[in-house]
Amino acid sequence: MPPQPYDQPIRDITNYIHHHPITDPDAYAAARIALLDALGCAIETASKSPAARQLLGPIVPGTIVPNGFKVPGTAYQVDPVKGAFDLGVLVRYLDHNDALGGMEWGHPSGRFPLPILTYIYHLSHDENDNDDGGIDNIPALLSITSYLSLTQPPPSQVPPNSTPSPPNPTLHTLLSTLIKTYEIQSHYQLHNAFNTYNIDHTILTKLASTALVSYLLGHPPATTHALLSHVWMDGHPSRLYRSRGTTVPRKGWAAGDACSRAVWLGLLGDRAGVAMEGVPGVLSGPGGFWEGRFGGDGFRFPDCEGGIGMGCETVKRVMYKVMPVEGHGIAAVEAALVQAGRMRGMGVGVEEVEGVEVRTTWAAGHIISRPGRGGGKGEGRAERDHCLEFVVAVALVKGGPLVVEDYGDREEGGWGDDPVVEEVRGRVVVRVDEGLTRDYLDPGKRSIGAGVVVRLQGGRVLEEVLVEYPVGHARNLKTREEVRKKFVRNMRLMFRDEEIEEVLRLVEVDDLKVCEFVDLFAREHSDSGEDKAKL
C-alpha cells in the first residue's frame, strides 16, 4: 500500500521553498530594508528596555556557546535556538517592526469573500502590533544562517555527491529565505482568521520559519513535510495576551517563542531521523487541525494555478512604522499631529479642546479603541500602545511624533499618567467608518486610513485631516527612505556613525557570510556602562 501523501498545503509550501527561484531585484531591495529595520528595532530595544533585556542570554548563566549566535546589541553568544528567541524578543518587544494584516483582522465575522481581500502590511516594535500580524521570521533565519556560516564547510569543500547539500549561508541566501517566509505567512494570514478560534497569529511565524529553516539545513522535501506536520501538531498559543483587558508583555516575546521553536524543530529534524516522522493528514484527518482547532474549515487561498500561488510580492508591500504606534493607529496619529500644528499656528492650547473625533476602519475600532483604558497609573505599556484614544491624545498634547519613552509614566519621561493627556484622552471618540473599512479591504487601494476632527471651545471646528497612506505604507513614496533614517536613529543609540556606514555598505554584499554581518551588531558592553552580565 503506497504511503499516504501529505496534505496539499504542506506539499505546496515544500514545493515553493525548494523549487521556486526568486529573481526580482526589487524584492531583494525590499528584503534588505526589512532586515535593516528589524535589526534597528533590536538595537532600540536592547538600548531602551530593561524588561526585554531580562529575557536575554543563556538559560544557564555564564554559558558561552562555541560557534554560537551573537545576540545583536549584547555580549551574549548563545545556541541558535535561544538566539532566535532573544533576537525575536529584541525585534518585537517594543512593537516597532514590520507586519501585515488580512483576514486576521478584517470584519467582525472574521470572514470576507476572497475577491475583496487585500495585502495590507504594517510595522512592529512599539510601532507595530502583532494584532496586525507581525512578520517576525527574521530572528529564526538570522540565527540559523549565522550558525551555519560558522560551522558549514564552504561549497568548494563539499563532496560533489553529498546529500543533503545545504545552500551556501550567505547574505543572499538569507534574503531569499526572508522573502519566502514573508510570502508563506502572508498567504495564510490574508485569507484565514486564526483569531476567530483564539489562535495567535504567531503560529504562522512558526510555520514559515520552520519551512525555511528546514531548507537552510539542506533537508529533503520528505523531512520538510514531516517538520511542517509537527508545527500543526504543536499546541498553539491563545491570543489572550493581546486581547482587551488582558494585554500583557508576553505579546512582546511571543514571536521569539515561535522562532525558537522553528529552529529547534529544524535542528531536531536534522539529527533525529525516524524519531521525527510526521503525520501526513495532520490538517485534514480525523482529529486534525482543521477539525480539532479550526472549526472544521480548511485553509483558504487565492484561486490560482499551482495551489498556494506564492511568489515574492509580500516583502515589497509590508507597512513599516516610523514611530512606535500600533499599526492600525498610525494614520490617526499622523492626522492628529497635523491638527496639533494647526492649533499651534492659531495659538490654541489643548485646554481648549472640547472633543476629538477619529473616523477609522473597523479593524482599528475593534482592536485598539479602548475608551476608559490605556492611560493612567494603573495601565502598563502593553495597554497604552494598544489604545487609540491614548496615542491620539499624546500626539495632540506633545505636538510631535511618538517615541518608545512616551508609553512610560511621568517619572520615566512618559505620558502614561499625565493628567492633561488623560483629560484629552477622555474627549477622544472613535467612530468606525464603512467607507474607510472598504478601502482597507479593497485590493485596489489597500489603505489604512483615519480622519481626525478637533472641536474647540466656542464652537470652532478644525476640519478633518484624512490620512489614507501614512508614512510606512508601501504606497507612500517616503517610506523606504524614512525606514532607513529610522534604522540610523536606532543604531546611533549604541554605534558610531562609521560603524553604521559599514553595516549599510555590507548589507549590499550578496556573498558576505552571515556570521560576518552579525558580528557588526555585537557589543561587549553598553554605552551606559552596564557590564556584560546586565546586558
Stockholm file with secondary structure:
# STOCKHOLM 1.0

chainA/1-535         MPPQPYDQPIRDITNYIHHHPITDPDAYAAARIALLDALGCAIETASKSPAARQLLGPIVPGTIVPNGFKVPGTAYQVDPVKGAFDLGVLVRYLDHNDALGGMEWGHPSGRFPLPILTYIYHLSHDENDNDDGGIDNIPALLSITSYLSLTQPPPSQVPPNSTPSPPNPTLHTLLSTLIKTYEIQSHYQLHNAFNTYNIDHTILTKLASTALVSYLLGHPPATTHALLSHVWMDGHPSRLYRSRGTTVPRKGWAAGDACSRAVWLGLLGDRAGVAMEGVPGVLSGPGGFWEGRFGGDGFRFPDCEGGIGMGCETVKRVMYKVMPVEGHGIAAVEAALVQAGRMRGMGVGVEEVEGVEVRTTWAAGHIISRPGRGGGKGEGRAERDHCLEFVVAVALVKGGPLVVEDYGDREEGGWGDDPVVEEVRGRVVVRVDEGLTRDYLDPGKRSIGAGVVVRLQGGRVLEEVLVEYPVGHARNLKTREEVRKKFVRNMRLMFRDEEIEEVLRLVEVDDLKVCEFVDLFAREHSDSGEDKAKL
#=GR chainA/1-535 SS CCCCCCCHHHHHHHHHHHHCCCCCHHHHHHHHHHHHHHHHHHHHHHHHCHHHHTTCSCSSTTCCCTTCEECTTSSCEECHHHHHHHHHHHHHTTBEEEEEEBTTBSCTTSCCCGGGCCCEEEEEEBSCCGGGCBCCCHHHHHHHHHHHHHHSCCGGGSCTTCSSCCCCCBHHHHHHHHHHHHHHHHHHHTTCCGGGGTBCTHHHHHHHHHHHHHHHTTCCHHHHHHHHHHHHHSCCCBGGGGSTTCCCGGGGTHHHHHHHHHHHHHHHHHHHGGGGCCCTTTTTSTTSHHHHTSTTCCCCCCCBTTBTCCCSCGGGTCBCCSSSSCGGGHHHHHHHHHHHHHHHHHTCCGGGEEEEEEEECHHHHHHHCCTTCSCSTTCCHHHHTTCHHHHHHHHHHHCSCCCGGGGSCGGGTCSTTCHHHHHHHTTEEEEECHHHHHHHHCTTTCCCCEEEEEEEGGGCEEEEEEESSCTTSTTCTTHHHHHHHHHHHHHTTTSCHHHHHHHHHHTTCTTCBHHHHHHTTCCSSCTTCCCTTTC
#=GC SS_cons         CCCCCCCHHHHHHHHHHHHCCCCCHHHHHHHHHHHHHHHHHHHHHHHHCHHHHTTCSCSSTTCCCTTCEECTTSSCEECHHHHHHHHHHHHHTTBEEEEEEBTTBSCTTSCCCGGGCCCEEEEEEBSCCGGGCBCCCHHHHHHHHHHHHHHSCCGGGSCTTCSSCCCCCBHHHHHHHHHHHHHHHHHHHTTCCGGGGTBCTHHHHHHHHHHHHHHHTTCCHHHHHHHHHHHHHSCCCBGGGGSTTCCCGGGGTHHHHHHHHHHHHHHHHHHHGGGGCCCTTTTTSTTSHHHHTSTTCCCCCCCBTTBTCCCSCGGGTCBCCSSSSCGGGHHHHHHHHHHHHHHHHHTCCGGGEEEEEEEECHHHHHHHCCTTCSCSTTCCHHHHTTCHHHHHHHHHHHCSCCCGGGGSCGGGTCSTTCHHHHHHHTTEEEEECHHHHHHHHCTTTCCCCEEEEEEEGGGCEEEEEEESSCTTSTTCTTHHHHHHHHHHHHHTTTSCHHHHHHHHHHTTCTTCBHHHHHHTTCCSSCTTCCCTTTC
//
